């Protein structure tokens, strides 16, 4: 039989220019850089192109083009703060002294109306000025038309995205992200930012400062249609004192802090051996989680339908120091290694297990010392940069001071930098997780989770973002990212004569399509002897195209951007052919959420005739590693 030329795998890096098209910010002049005239004094938001103040409140536009100190950047009459991006930002009052209803807002039209039923990710950054009050309530309200008031009072509306009332923003040094997601009703075309609550529903805190009230700088506004059909979630092993089983709890953190739910329960472990013990790590190859109570390691499947079915039997954790307890776990998909953090007051160790086999294999361990009484109780792995993030908590006067150590994944205990973290909780950190798609680090005390934007980890530049409560009883011991990873099977297989029909021919895949990894795409129950070529398309499978005889069925990955194979299908059974092709996923976060469609084309020869057919197609999205 004459084989077609081998096409090989097209370098998927060529797709990266397509990635920015998936995530267009609907807010023009989002960081206020473009201006019609340089501002000269307070109350000139309209100088930033496209932006206005929708009430008579005197919103302020700050820009570095102003050099006399009134509305400059970084120095202005309300304090000193460099812009989060560029050289400009806005300034608004969110609360006033003596329960006054005075408010300030900013507003502009979106570049296009929002679509009904579509989920939008919304974010903006704030930093408190030198005002004497701090407040919590600030949000974004979306409307069909401009909203206005002929006074400077609060709108008394419910914004679609709002900072939690429990998270009073006091930081005057760093920029803090306010973010959330919502489903559009359709037609919304204006965004307004400010405090929409009345004084009775506004949480304030006296912190001392030069100016009356509570006021904030605002920068970098973003409204983006959510690309993933389903997003990543936080997953962690949890316990509470009277339980007879452990819990694997999952929370959709980014979807406006939804309450955590129990995915399944674990017979082993049941409860953590000490308050700082535990650990959770996600393995993308098998879609499992490794969990620990401090002395035991166990691996369970994450699918809800599997009910925490064990993949690897529970085993004792290897501890170099017998006084230490396992306090964190993280998994490296590319190298197939499990990192284990263990700690005791003033001490930590990191053990690396070989996880390439059925269960865990050989280990290496390094050790380190900590300040007196300090504990290392959280571990996360940044696979794309090969960095380990270790939370170090030092006892203080009112709880714990939180620090983050950055270390090399290829050489654990080799430090790169360390820094103190701002957090909405003073309790001990019990888990860390890193999401490579949104470059966000999550730190939990078991009940409250603080997220951080990872700006430059090798310089320990971590910026506090959102605070979220777990909202159910079990306490997390360890934390990991659970990618969506769901795949769809599209269409049915078919074969033309003289090939056997093989109605059970099936295309599938193993594990996640994770950044920097290879996704094994499988073919089973195929004709044999025969050959198979895997076709790959960027985008959803859609309705496909019907091909004329001698072909059959529907071809979905059109136009194809890559082919893999041909692979020889051999078997003693006429429908026992099988094949596997590894689809490489570049290690670039811009591919996150990008959908792909894959389908096998099968051809065989019998009696000097050729038969052709197709498997079902599979549709998958790229997820973080």
C-alpha positions as CSV (number, residue, x, y, z in Angstrom):
1,X,0.0,0.0,0.0
2,X,1.3,3.5,-0.9
3,X,1.4,5.8,2.2
4,X,0.6,9.5,1.9
5,X,3.4,12.0,2.7
6,X,4.0,12.4,6.4
7,X,2.8,15.9,7.4
8,X,4.1,16.0,10.9
9,X,3.1,18.3,13.8
10,X,2.8,21.9,12.9
11,X,4.4,24.1,15.6
12,X,1.5,25.3,17.6
13,X,3.4,28.3,18.7
14,X,2.4,29.8,15.4
15,X,-1.1,30.0,16.8
16,X,-0.1,32.5,19.5
17,X,-0.9,35.6,17.4
18,X,-4.5,34.3,17.4
19,X,-4.7,34.2,21.2
20,X,-5.1,38.0,21.9
21,X,-8.1,38.0,19.6
22,X,-10.0,35.7,22.0
23,X,-9.8,38.2,24.9
24,X,-10.6,41.7,23.7
25,X,-11.1,44.3,26.5
26,X,-14.4,46.1,25.9
27,X,-13.2,49.1,27.8
28,X,-11.3,51.6,25.6
29,X,-8.7,53.8,27.3
30,X,-8.8,51.4,30.1
31,X,-5.8,52.8,32.0
32,X,-6.8,56.5,31.3
33,X,-3.6,57.2,29.3
34,X,-5.2,59.0,26.4
35,X,-6.3,62.6,27.2
36,X,-7.8,65.5,25.2
37,X,-6.0,68.1,27.4
38,X,-3.7,67.6,30.3
39,X,-5.6,68.0,33.6
40,X,-4.9,71.3,35.5
41,X,-6.9,70.8,38.7
42,X,-9.4,68.6,40.5
43,X,-12.7,67.6,39.0
44,X,-11.7,67.1,35.3
45,X,-12.4,63.4,34.6
46,X,-13.6,64.3,31.1
47,X,-10.1,65.1,30.0
48,X,-9.4,61.4,29.9
49,X,-10.9,60.4,26.5
50,X,-14.3,58.6,26.8
51,X,-14.7,59.0,30.6
52,X,-17.1,61.2,32.5
53,X,-18.4,61.7,36.0
54,X,-22.2,60.8,35.9
55,X,-23.1,62.9,39.0
56,X,-22.1,66.3,40.3
57,X,-19.4,64.7,42.5
58,X,-15.9,66.0,41.6
59,X,-14.1,62.9,40.3
60,X,-10.4,63.6,39.7
61,X,-8.2,62.7,36.7
62,X,-4.5,62.3,37.6
63,X,-1.8,62.2,34.9
64,X,2.0,62.6,35.0
65,X,1.7,65.3,32.3
66,X,0.6,67.6,35.2
67,X,3.7,68.8,37.0
68,X,2.5,71.2,39.7
69,X,1.4,68.6,42.2
70,X,-2.3,69.0,42.3
71,X,-3.4,66.1,39.9
72,X,0.0,64.7,39.0
73,X,1.3,61.1,39.1
74,X,2.8,59.9,41.3
75,X,2.4,63.0,43.5
76,X,-0.9,64.8,43.9
77,X,-3.0,66.5,46.5
78,X,-4.5,63.2,47.7
79,X,-1.2,61.4,48.2
80,X,1.6,59.7,46.3
81,X,1.1,56.6,44.2
82,X,2.7,55.4,40.9
83,X,0.2,54.3,38.3
84,X,-0.5,50.5,38.2
85,X,0.0,50.8,34.4
86,X,1.4,53.8,32.4
87,X,1.2,57.2,34.0
88,X,-2.4,58.0,34.7
89,X,-5.4,57.0,36.9
90,X,-8.7,58.3,38.3
91,X,-9.5,59.3,41.9
92,X,-12.9,58.9,43.5
93,X,-14.5,59.2,47.0
94,X,-16.4,56.0,48.1
95,X,-17.5,57.3,51.5
96,X,-17.6,60.5,53.4
97,X,-17.4,61.6,57.1
98,X,-20.4,61.7,59.4
99,X,-22.4,59.2,57.4
100,X,-22.7,61.6,54.5
101,X,-24.1,60.3,51.3
102,X,-21.5,62.0,49.1
103,X,-20.1,59.7,46.3
104,X,-18.0,60.0,43.2
105,X,-18.1,57.8,40.1
106,X,-16.5,57.3,36.7
107,X,-18.4,56.1,33.6
108,X,-17.9,55.4,30.0
109,X,-19.5,53.4,27.1
110,X,-18.2,50.0,26.2
111,X,-16.7,49.3,22.7
112,X,-19.7,47.0,22.0
113,X,-22.9,45.9,23.8
114,X,-22.7,42.8,26.0
115,X,-24.3,39.6,24.7
116,X,-27.1,37.9,26.5
117,X,-26.1,34.8,28.4
118,X,-22.4,35.4,28.0
119,X,-20.2,35.4,31.1
120,X,-17.9,38.4,31.4
121,X,-14.8,38.7,33.6
122,X,-14.6,42.2,35.1
123,X,-11.7,43.7,37.0
124,X,-10.1,47.0,38.0
125,X,-7.3,48.0,40.4
126,X,-7.6,50.4,43.4
127,X,-5.2,51.9,45.9
128,X,-6.2,53.9,48.9
129,X,-5.2,57.6,49.0
130,X,-4.2,59.4,52.2
131,X,-7.8,59.6,53.3
132,X,-8.6,59.0,57.0
133,X,-11.3,56.4,56.2
134,X,-11.0,53.1,54.4
135,X,-14.1,51.3,52.9
136,X,-15.0,48.0,51.4
137,X,-17.9,48.8,48.9
138,X,-16.7,49.6,45.4
139,X,-18.0,47.9,42.3
140,X,-18.9,48.1,38.6
141,X,-22.5,48.6,37.4
142,X,-23.5,47.8,33.8
143,X,-26.5,49.5,32.2
144,X,-28.2,49.8,28.8
145,X,-27.8,53.6,28.8
146,X,-25.9,56.2,30.8
147,X,-27.0,56.5,34.5
148,X,-26.9,60.0,35.9
149,X,-27.8,62.1,39.0
150,X,-28.2,65.8,39.3
151,X,-26.5,65.7,42.8
152,X,-23.6,63.9,44.4
153,X,-25.5,61.2,46.3
154,X,-25.1,57.4,46.0
155,X,-27.0,55.7,43.1
156,X,-28.4,53.1,45.5
157,X,-28.0,50.3,42.9
158,X,-26.7,46.8,43.1
159,X,-23.5,46.5,41.0
160,X,-23.0,43.2,39.1
161,X,-19.4,43.0,40.4
162,X,-18.5,44.4,43.8
163,X,-15.7,44.1,46.4
164,X,-16.9,42.0,49.4
165,X,-18.2,44.0,52.3
166,X,-15.8,42.0,54.6
167,X,-12.8,43.2,52.7
168,X,-12.0,46.7,53.7
169,X,-9.3,48.0,51.4
170,X,-6.6,49.8,53.5
171,X,-3.5,49.3,51.4
172,X,-1.9,52.7,50.4
173,X,1.3,51.1,49.0
174,X,0.1,48.4,46.6
175,X,-2.6,48.2,44.0
176,X,-5.4,45.8,44.9
177,X,-7.5,44.1,42.3
178,X,-11.3,44.1,42.5
179,X,-12.7,41.4,40.2
180,X,-15.6,39.1,39.5
181,X,-17.8,37.6,36.8
182,X,-21.4,37.9,35.8
183,X,-23.8,36.7,33.1
184,X,-25.0,39.6,30.9
185,X,-28.7,40.2,30.3
186,X,-27.9,41.6,26.9
187,X,-27.4,45.1,25.6
188,X,-25.5,46.5,28.5
189,X,-23.3,49.2,27.0
190,X,-22.1,51.5,29.8
191,X,-19.9,50.7,32.8
192,X,-20.0,52.9,36.0
193,X,-17.5,52.4,38.8
194,X,-17.9,53.6,42.4
195,X,-19.7,52.8,45.7
196,X,-23.4,52.3,44.9
197,X,-24.4,51.6,48.5
198,X,-26.1,54.0,51.0
199,X,-24.2,55.0,54.1
200,X,-26.1,52.4,56.1
201,X,-24.8,49.7,53.8
202,X,-21.2,50.9,53.5
203,X,-18.5,49.4,55.7
204,X,-15.9,51.9,56.8
205,X,-12.8,51.8,59.0
206,X,-10.9,54.7,60.5
207,X,-7.2,54.4,59.6
208,X,-6.0,58.0,59.9
209,X,-4.9,60.3,57.1
210,X,-4.7,63.8,55.7
211,X,-8.1,64.0,54.0
212,X,-11.7,63.4,55.1
213,X,-13.7,60.4,54.0
214,X,-12.6,57.3,52.1
215,X,-11.1,57.8,48.6
216,X,-9.3,55.6,46.1
217,X,-7.2,55.7,43.0
218,X,-8.6,53.6,40.2
219,X,-6.6,52.1,37.2
220,X,-6.7,49.3,34.6
221,X,-10.4,48.6,34.0
222,X,-11.1,45.4,32.1
223,X,-14.3,43.7,30.8
224,X,-13.6,40.5,28.8
225,X,-15.9,37.8,27.6
226,X,-15.0,34.6,29.4
227,X,-13.3,32.2,27.0
228,X,-13.5,29.0,28.8
229,X,-16.8,27.1,28.7
230,X,-15.9,26.1,32.2
231,X,-13.2,27.6,34.4
232,X,-10.6,26.3,36.8
233,X,-11.6,25.8,40.5
234,X,-9.9,25.4,43.8
235,X,-9.8,21.9,45.2
236,X,-8.5,20.8,48.6
237,X,-8.7,18.0,51.1
238,X,-10.6,19.1,54.2
239,X,-11.6,17.9,57.6
240,X,-13.6,18.8,60.7
241,X,-13.3,17.3,64.2
242,X,-16.3,15.1,64.5
243,X,-16.2,13.6,61.0
244,X,-15.6,9.9,60.3
245,X,-14.4,10.6,56.7
246,X,-12.2,13.2,55.0
247,X,-13.6,15.6,52.4
248,X,-12.5,16.7,48.9
249,X,-14.0,20.2,48.6
250,X,-14.2,22.3,45.4
251,X,-14.9,26.0,45.1
252,X,-15.5,28.2,42.1
253,X,-13.4,31.2,43.5
254,X,-13.5,33.4,40.4
255,X,-17.3,33.2,39.8
256,X,-18.1,35.7,42.5
257,X,-16.8,33.5,45.3
258,X,-19.4,30.7,45.1
259,X,-19.6,28.5,48.3
260,X,-17.4,25.4,48.3
261,X,-19.1,22.1,47.7
262,X,-18.0,18.6,48.7
263,X,-17.0,16.6,45.6
264,X,-16.6,13.3,47.5
265,X,-15.3,11.8,50.7
266,X,-12.1,9.9,51.6
267,X,-12.0,6.9,53.9
268,X,-8.3,7.7,54.5
269,X,-7.2,10.2,55.6
270,X,-9.9,11.5,57.9
271,X,-8.5,14.3,60.0
272,X,-5.2,16.2,60.0
273,X,-2.7,15.1,62.7
274,X,-2.0,18.7,63.7
275,X,-3.4,22.1,62.9
276,X,-0.6,22.8,60.3
277,X,-0.6,19.3,58.7
278,X,-2.1,18.3,55.4
279,X,-1.6,18.8,51.7
280,X,-3.3,18.6,48.3
281,X,-1.8,18.3,44.8
282,X,-3.4,17.8,41.4
283,X,-2.1,15.3,38.8
284,X,-3.2,16.3,35.3
285,X,-2.1,13.1,33.6
286,X,-4.7,11.0,35.5
287,X,-7.0,13.8,36.8
288,X,-6.4,12.8,40.4
289,X,-5.5,14.5,43.6
290,X,-2.8,13.5,46.1
291,X,-3.8,14.3,49.7
292,X,-2.2,14.0,53.1
293,X,-3.2,14.3,56.8
294,X,0.4,14.9,57.8
295,X,1.7,11.3,57.9
296,X,-0.1,9.5,55.1
297,X,-0.3,10.0,51.3
298,X,-3.2,8.9,49.2
299,X,-4.3,9.5,45.6
300,X,-8.0,9.8,44.5
301,X,-9.8,10.4,41.2
302,X,-11.4,13.9,41.0
303,X,-14.4,13.1,38.8
304,X,-17.6,13.4,40.9
305,X,-18.9,10.2,39.3
306,X,-15.9,8.3,40.6
307,X,-16.7,9.1,44.2
308,X,-13.1,9.5,45.3
309,X,-12.0,6.2,43.9
310,X,-8.4,5.4,45.0
311,X,-5.9,5.2,42.2
312,X,-2.9,4.5,44.5
313,X,-3.3,2.8,47.9
314,X,-2.6,5.0,50.9
315,X,1.0,4.9,52.0
316,X,3.2,6.4,54.7
317,X,4.8,9.7,53.9
318,X,8.6,9.7,53.9
319,X,9.8,12.1,56.6
320,X,13.5,12.9,57.2
321,X,12.6,14.5,60.5
322,X,10.3,12.4,62.7
323,X,9.0,15.5,64.5
324,X,7.8,17.1,61.2
325,X,4.4,16.6,59.5
326,X,3.5,16.8,55.9
327,X,2.2,20.4,55.4
328,X,1.9,20.8,51.6
329,X,1.9,19.0,48.3
330,X,2.4,20.1,44.7
331,X,2.7,18.1,41.4
332,X,5.0,18.6,38.4
333,X,3.2,17.2,35.3
334,X,6.1,17.5,32.9
335,X,8.6,15.6,35.1
336,X,5.9,13.5,36.8
337,X,7.1,14.3,40.3
338,X,5.3,14.9,43.6
339,X,6.7,17.6,45.8
340,X,6.1,17.2,49.6
341,X,6.6,19.9,52.1
342,X,7.0,19.0,55.8
343,X,7.4,21.2,58.7
344,X,7.9,21.6,62.5
345,X,8.4,24.9,64.4
346,X,11.6,26.4,63.0
347,X,12.2,23.7,60.4
348,X,11.1,22.6,56.9
349,X,12.0,19.9,54.4
350,X,11.0,19.3,50.8
351,X,10.9,15.7,49.4
352,X,10.6,15.0,45.7
353,X,8.9,11.7,44.7
354,X,9.3,10.0,41.3
355,X,5.6,9.7,40.2
356,X,6.2,8.4,36.7
357,X,5.2,4.8,37.7
358,X,2.0,3.2,39.0
359,X,2.5,4.9,42.4
360,X,5.4,6.7,44.0
361,X,9.0,5.8,43.5
362,X,12.4,7.1,44.5
363,X,12.8,10.2,46.6
364,X,15.3,13.0,47.3
365,X,15.0,15.4,50.3
366,X,16.5,18.8,51.2
367,X,16.2,20.6,54.5
368,X,16.1,24.2,55.9
369,X,15.7,26.2,59.0
370,X,13.1,28.9,59.8
371,X,12.8,31.7,62.3
372,X,11.9,30.5,65.8
373,X,8.3,29.2,65.9
374,X,7.8,29.7,62.2
375,X,6.0,27.1,60.1
376,X,6.0,26.2,56.4
377,X,2.5,25.1,55.8
378,X,1.7,25.8,52.1
379,X,3.3,24.6,48.8
380,X,2.5,25.4,45.1
381,X,4.4,24.7,41.9
382,X,4.8,27.1,38.9
383,X,5.5,24.6,36.2
384,X,6.1,27.1,33.4
385,X,8.9,28.8,35.4
386,X,10.0,25.7,37.4
387,X,9.4,27.6,40.7
388,X,8.2,26.4,44.1
389,X,6.2,28.8,46.2
390,X,6.4,28.1,50.0
391,X,4.4,29.9,52.5
392,X,6.2,30.7,55.8
393,X,4.1,31.9,58.7
394,X,5.8,33.6,61.7
395,X,3.8,34.0,64.9
396,X,3.0,37.7,65.7
397,X,1.1,39.7,68.2
398,X,-2.2,39.1,66.6
399,X,-2.0,35.8,64.6
400,X,0.6,35.1,62.0
401,X,2.7,37.3,59.6
402,X,2.7,35.8,56.2
403,X,5.8,35.4,54.0
404,X,6.4,33.7,50.7
405,X,9.7,32.0,49.7
406,X,10.4,31.4,46.1
407,X,12.6,28.4,45.3
408,X,13.8,26.4,42.3
409,X,11.7,23.4,41.4
410,X,14.7,21.6,40.0
411,X,16.7,22.3,43.2
412,X,14.3,22.6,46.1
413,X,15.5,24.5,49.1
414,X,17.5,26.8,46.7
415,X,16.1,30.2,47.5
416,X,15.5,32.9,44.9
417,X,13.7,35.6,47.0
418,X,11.3,36.1,49.8
419,X,8.8,38.7,50.7
420,X,6.0,39.5,53.2
421,X,2.5,39.1,51.9
422,X,-0.5,41.4,52.6
423,X,-3.5,39.2,53.5
424,X,-7.1,39.5,54.6
425,X,-6.5,36.8,57.3
426,X,-4.0,36.5,60.1
427,X,-4.6,32.8,60.7
428,X,-2.0,30.2,59.7
429,X,-1.8,29.5,55.9
430,X,-2.8,25.8,55.3
431,X,-2.6,25.7,51.5
432,X,-1.2,27.3,48.4
433,X,-2.2,26.8,44.7
434,X,-1.0,28.4,41.5
435,X,-3.0,28.9,38.4
436,X,-0.7,29.3,35.4
437,X,-3.5,30.5,33.1
438,X,-4.4,33.6,35.1
439,X,-1.0,33.8,36.8
440,X,-2.7,33.9,40.2
441,X,-1.5,32.5,43.5
442,X,-4.1,31.4,46.1
443,X,-3.4,31.2,49.8
444,X,-5.9,29.8,52.2
445,X,-6.2,29.5,56.0
446,X,-8.6,26.7,55.5
447,X,-11.7,29.0,55.5
448,X,-10.6,32.3,53.9
449,X,-8.6,32.4,50.7
450,X,-6.6,35.4,49.5
451,X,-5.5,35.6,45.8
452,X,-2.4,37.3,44.5
453,X,-1.5,38.4,41.0
454,X,2.0,37.0,40.3
455,X,3.7,39.9,38.6
456,X,7.3,38.9,38.8
457,X,8.0,35.9,41.0
458,X,11.8,36.0,40.7
459,X,11.6,39.4,42.4
460,X,8.8,38.3,44.8
461,X,6.4,40.8,43.2
462,X,3.0,39.4,44.4
463,X,0.1,41.8,44.4
464,X,-3.0,41.1,46.6
465,X,-6.2,40.8,44.7
466,X,-9.4,39.2,46.0
467,X,-10.4,37.7,49.3
468,X,-13.0,34.9,49.5
469,X,-14.6,32.7,52.2
470,X,-15.0,29.0,51.7
471,X,-18.5,29.1,53.1
472,X,-18.8,25.5,54.3
473,X,-17.7,23.7,57.4
474,X,-14.7,21.4,56.6
475,X,-11.4,23.2,56.9
476,X,-9.0,22.9,53.9
477,X,-5.6,21.3,54.5
478,X,-3.8,21.9,51.3
479,X,-5.0,23.5,48.0
480,X,-4.7,22.9,44.3
481,X,-6.1,24.1,41.0
482,X,-8.7,21.8,39.4
483,X,-8.8,22.6,35.6
484,X,-12.0,22.3,33.7
485,X,-10.4,19.8,31.3
486,X,-13.8,18.5,30.1
487,X,-13.9,17.1,26.6
488,X,-16.7,16.6,24.2
489,X,-17.2,13.7,21.8
490,X,-18.7,14.9,18.5
491,X,-20.3,12.7,15.8
492,X,-20.1,9.0,15.1
493,X,-17.6,6.7,13.5
494,X,-18.0,5.3,10.0
495,X,-16.0,3.1,7.6
496,X,-16.6,2.4,3.9
497,X,-16.1,-0.9,2.2
498,X,-14.0,-3.1,1.9
499,X,-12.9,-2.1,5.5
500,X,-14.8,-3.7,8.4
501,X,-17.5,-1.4,9.7
502,X,-16.1,-1.2,13.3
503,X,-19.1,0.7,14.8
504,X,-17.3,0.9,18.2
505,X,-14.3,2.8,16.8
506,X,-13.6,5.5,19.3
507,X,-11.3,8.6,19.5
508,X,-10.4,9.7,23.0
509,X,-7.7,11.4,25.1
510,X,-5.8,10.9,28.3
511,X,-5.6,13.6,31.0
512,X,-5.6,17.3,30.5
513,X,-4.5,19.4,27.5
514,X,-2.2,21.3,29.8
515,X,0.3,24.1,29.0
516,X,3.8,22.7,28.2
517,X,2.5,19.1,28.1
518,X,1.6,16.7,25.4
519,X,-2.0,15.5,25.1
520,X,-2.2,11.8,24.1
521,X,-5.1,11.4,21.6
522,X,-6.1,7.8,21.3
523,X,-7.9,5.6,18.8
524,X,-9.4,2.2,19.7
525,X,-11.6,-0.5,18.2
526,X,-10.4,0.6,14.7
527,X,-10.0,-1.5,11.5
528,X,-6.8,-3.6,11.2
529,X,-4.7,-3.8,9.3
530,X,-5.0,-0.1,8.4
531,X,-3.4,3.3,8.8
532,X,-4.7,6.4,10.7
533,X,-3.9,10.1,10.5
534,X,-4.9,12.5,13.2
535,X,-6.2,15.9,12.0
536,X,-6.2,19.0,14.3
537,X,-8.1,22.2,14.0
538,X,-8.1,25.4,16.0
539,X,-11.6,26.2,17.3
540,X,-14.7,24.2,18.1
541,X,-15.6,21.3,16.0
542,X,-18.9,22.9,14.8
543,X,-21.1,21.0,12.4
544,X,-18.3,19.8,10.2
545,X,-18.5,19.1,6.4
546,X,-19.9,16.1,4.6
547,X,-17.6,14.4,2.1
548,X,-18.7,12.7,-1.1
549,X,-18.1,8.9,-1.8
550,X,-15.9,7.0,-1.4
551,X,-15.7,8.8,2.0
552,X,-18.4,8.6,4.6
553,X,-19.6,10.5,7.6
554,X,-18.6,14.0,8.6
555,X,-15.2,15.6,8.8
556,X,-15.0,18.1,11.7
557,X,-11.4,19.5,11.9
558,X,-11.7,21.7,8.8
559,X,-9.6,23.6,8.0
560,X,-6.9,21.5,9.7
561,X,-3.7,23.2,11.0
562,X,-1.8,20.1,11.7
563,X,-1.6,16.4,11.0
564,X,0.0,13.5,13.0
565,X,0.9,10.2,11.5
566,X,0.2,8.0,9.7
567,X,0.1,5.4,12.5
568,X,-0.1,1.7,11.6
569,X,-3.1,-0.2,13.0
570,X,-2.3,-3.8,13.6
571,X,-4.3,-6.5,15.4
572,X,-5.4,-10.1,15.1
573,X,-9.0,-8.8,15.4
574,X,-10.6,-7.0,12.4
575,X,-11.7,-4.2,14.8
576,X,-8.8,-4.3,17.3
577,X,-6.6,-1.6,15.8
578,X,-5.4,1.2,18.1
579,X,-3.1,4.2,18.0
580,X,-1.8,7.1,20.2
581,X,-0.5,10.4,19.0
582,X,0.9,13.1,21.3
583,X,-0.3,16.6,20.5
584,X,2.2,19.1,22.0
585,X,0.8,22.1,23.8
586,X,3.2,25.1,23.9
587,X,4.0,26.5,27.3
588,X,2.3,29.9,26.7
589,X,-0.6,31.1,28.9
590,X,-2.1,33.0,25.9
591,X,-3.4,29.6,24.7
592,X,-5.5,29.0,27.9
593,X,-9.1,28.4,27.0
594,X,-8.4,28.1,23.3
595,X,-10.6,25.2,21.9
596,X,-9.2,22.5,19.5
597,X,-10.9,19.8,17.5
598,X,-9.2,16.5,16.7
599,X,-10.4,13.5,14.5
600,X,-8.8,10.4,13.1
601,X,-8.9,9.6,9.4
602,X,-8.6,5.8,8.8
603,X,-7.9,4.1,5.5
604,X,-7.3,0.4,4.6
605,X,-6.7,-1.7,1.6
606,X,-8.3,-5.1,0.7
607,X,-8.8,-6.9,-2.5
608,X,-7.0,-4.1,-4.4
609,X,-9.5,-1.6,-3.2
610,X,-9.3,1.3,-0.6
611,X,-11.7,2.0,2.1
612,X,-11.9,5.2,4.1
613,X,-13.5,6.3,7.3
614,X,-13.5,8.7,10.3
615,X,-13.7,8.3,14.0
616,X,-15.8,10.5,16.2
617,X,-14.2,13.9,16.8
618,X,-13.1,15.2,20.2
619,X,-13.2,18.8,21.3
620,X,-10.9,20.1,24.1
621,X,-9.6,23.3,25.6
622,X,-6.1,24.2,26.7
623,X,-5.8,24.4,30.5
624,X,-3.1,25.4,33.0
625,X,-0.4,23.0,34.2
